[in-house]
């Protein structure tokens, strides 16, 4: 599954330290669901994650658990009670063939807009 999460109002709050914390927390939360974060890419206002998970876990529950765990960790780290993630998320099925396209997409996002 390819999940994309955006910060509340696309605010650029995810520093490199918070992205690292988010990735670590997301990997731990996924393990609790017998899932695995295969790829993690992030920028200041959003993240993209590829996750493999068991069929008994719904996409909605997967997103809820990952968003909840990471939001708590980020709020604790920042010493705030503000919402971290937008209520919405993007989810699409992914397979071995789409992994290369995903990598190209994320690389494109990391390029400066005004070259």
CORSULCOR-V750129 format. One record per residue. RES is the residue in three letters. SS is DSSP state (H for helix, E for strand, - for the rest). PSI is psi as a letter, one per 40 degrees, with the letter a starting at -180 (NA if undefined). Layout:
res;ss;psi
RES;SS;PSI
RES;SS;PSI
This chain:
res;ss;psi
UNK;-;h
UNK;E;h
UNK;E;h
UNK;E;h
UNK;E;h
UNK;E;i
UNK;E;i
UNK;H;h
UNK;H;f
UNK;H;f
UNK;-;h
UNK;-;g
UNK;-;e
UNK;-;g
UNK;-;i
UNK;H;d
UNK;H;d
UNK;H;d
UNK;H;d
UNK;H;d
UNK;H;d
UNK;H;d
UNK;H;d
UNK;H;d
UNK;H;d
UNK;H;d
UNK;H;d
UNK;H;d
UNK;H;d
UNK;H;d
UNK;H;d
UNK;H;e
UNK;-;e
UNK;-;f
UNK;-;i
UNK;E;h
UNK;E;h
UNK;E;d
UNK;E;i
UNK;E;h
UNK;E;h
UNK;E;i
UNK;E;a
UNK;-;d
UNK;-;e
UNK;E;i
UNK;E;i
UNK;E;h
UNK;E;h
UNK;E;h
UNK;E;h
UNK;E;h
UNK;-;i
UNK;-;i
UNK;-;d
UNK;-;e
UNK;-;h
UNK;-;i
UNK;H;d
UNK;H;d
UNK;H;d
UNK;H;d
UNK;H;d
UNK;H;d
UNK;H;d
UNK;H;d
UNK;H;d
UNK;H;d
UNK;H;d
UNK;H;d
UNK;H;d
UNK;H;d
UNK;H;d
UNK;H;d
UNK;H;d
UNK;H;d
UNK;H;d
UNK;H;e
UNK;-;f
UNK;-;i
UNK;-;e
UNK;-;i
UNK;-;i
UNK;-;d
UNK;E;i
UNK;E;i
UNK;E;d
UNK;E;i
UNK;E;i
UNK;E;h
UNK;E;h
UNK;E;i
UNK;-;i
UNK;-;i
UNK;-;a
UNK;H;d
UNK;H;d
UNK;H;e
UNK;H;d
UNK;H;d
UNK;H;d
UNK;H;d
UNK;H;d
UNK;H;d
UNK;H;d
UNK;H;d
UNK;H;d
UNK;H;d
UNK;H;d
UNK;H;e
UNK;-;i
UNK;-;i
UNK;-;d
UNK;-;g
UNK;-;NA
